[in-house]
């Protein structure tokens, strides 16, 4: 491979940690990868059911208690697509996306240059429509973008006939989903959030030709076939009892998606394999676990915007809210050449110590704390459950040498993520074993720790964010900062006097995590769009750019948000 999987050789651990890591093997995980590499696990399909049957059969062999659910999920499966210009040219690479309109449209092809440099996945998910006329009737808008979720509804509102995205991959656009509705199915009173626009994507090479045709005034016909309907899909949950502290009625959730685009070896057959090995190993160590460990394989990730984990969050809402102390999202481990942990790792502040220390103790690799995006199966944000995803990545120097563009998963492998080329040679059993060691030990430590999450670290992070926002404009966030200072003092005193991890500490962590990540209700789901830290107060940064009525309107919004945040912090302080 040319680069070390462990910075200084195999880890030097002791006690139960060493025993857990030593028990991790590549044999069982790689056998699953080889089997799943034969299956196209589109959600609701026979191949997805075959994958779930494989998992349940192995769990049965290991003696792990498990249950197979059959939830009905609102899924959208893409079919054929075409992009044709009026001179007879046809895109060779056209694809549509989940939740595109199922129709044919035509219009004048209008190219909008993406202002961003397309050097990050965030840039590729956005398109500025500035400069376009208010009325886009009779036009098909085209731009460099994977899926600009926030722009789709605006394009539909302004009358555009369709959107064509030019992807950075030379041969094949990445598969994707266009709805901002987390979980696929919206509540009845928010059904208008389902997008109503035809969307097609083309490769970079086709996109260059389309740009030339747009400059020449071409008309274009775009067609897309999608099947959007309720489907049943298999959802597997295993439960491993923690026996070290019988009085502790809490659990840790390890999870990942079982569905895929195509064979989806790195996204997410390798993750499914890690989950299976994690369940096998921790079943052998349940006497050392303080908390139960739940292990879940979700359907509906790709074609339902995390529909499986969303269903689970709704179905088990009270147990998750009251008993789940943390979650571990396992997606895209075991990618060939993914030797580092310096770019794709993500965790919430409350579980920083377990995340960072585990990577260091197992691999010796340098790492950094990155905020989880509103993506993946983080369907537990509104409940406030702190989470982590310890995804390894291909080094930046290797990706640059191979001319990879940024992608959202597969360890940064741009010729694997959401493509037909995500096949078994993109994975490596040695990397998979190392990554499984990390995930298994992190989950075990969350289970075994006297205090799995640290509320003081979340308070400090919130205070830092509030100070930055306070300095960004003339709007006074002093009351928020003062309340955070008071809460920190009260929390420190409370924890100094408390034994173990009292319910009040768990409620505090969850309340603080909600303030850091969401704006909607506890048992709702925020949209699948980016959320800035302390999202209720984040619009303060827009104030310097506004004047007149708009400035005063935003100030009114911010006063109310400030009141809400201060009140929430006071409630948390009084609950200690």
Number of C-alpha atoms within 10 A of each C-alpha: 9 6 11 14 20 18 16 11 11 13 17 12 14 10 7 16 19 14 14 20 22 13 15 23 18 19 11 16 25 23 13 21 26 16 14 28 21 16 21 20 26 24 31 21 15 14 18 23 21 16 23 23 15 15 22 21 12 16 20 12 10 15 14 19 16 18 13 16 13 13 18 17 25 20 29 25 21 22 14 13 23 20 25 19 20 14 10 7 13 16 19 15 20 24 27 32 27 26 29 28 23 21 15 16 21 20 21 20 26 24 20 18 14 17 13 15 9 19 11 13 15 17 18 24 17 22 24 15 17 9 7 13 9 12 12 20 17 16 21 27 23 25 25 29 24 29 28 20 19 18 16 25 21 14 23 18 16 15 17 23 24 33 27 28 26 27 25 24 18 15 15 23 25 25 21 21 23 24 29 21 23 23 26 26 22 17 12 7 7 10 11 11 15 18 21 19 24 27 30 27 32 31 23 20 18 22 23 13 12 27 20 12 20 21 11 10 12 18 19 25 19 24 22 24 22 21 15 19 13 14 16 18 25 25 24 20 19 23 19 24 21 25 16 17 14 12 9 16 13 19 26 28 24 27 25 28 28 34 34 27 23 20 26 32 34 32 30 29 35 35 30 32 29 34 27 24 27 25 26 22 22 25 21 15 20 20 13 17 25 25 30 27 28 21 22 28 25 26 33 32 26 25 31 26 29 26 28 32 26 27 21 19 21 15 12 11 17 13 12 22 20 16 19 24 28 27 25 25 24 27 28 31 34 35 31 22 24 27 25 24 25 20 19 22 23 22 25 24 28 26 25 23 14 21 30 20 14 22 23 18 17 25 25 19 18 12 19 15 16 17 15 20 16 19 15 21 24 23 25 26 24 24 24 27 30 27 27 28 24 27 27 31 26 21 18 14 9 12 17 10 8 12 10 16 18 19 22 16 24 32 31 24 24 23 22 25 25 25 21 17 17 25 22 21 13 18 26 21 19 17 21 26 24 23 29 28 26 25 30 25 27 25 24 28 22 26 26 21 15 14 18 21 27 19 24 21 18 24 24 15 19 22 20 13 18 21 15 14 21 19 13 14 15 12 16 15 21 13 13 23 19 13 19 21 15 14 21 20 13 17 20 13 12 15 19 9 8 12 10 13 17 14 14 17 22 25 20 24 27 26 21 25 26 23 23 24 24 24 17 14 11 18 15 19 23 21 19 20 16 15 18 17 18 23 17 22 22 17 15 22 16 12 18 12 9 12 11 7 9 12 15 13 12 17 16 12 15 21 15 14 16 19 13 14 19 19 14 15 22 16 14 20 20 9 11 17
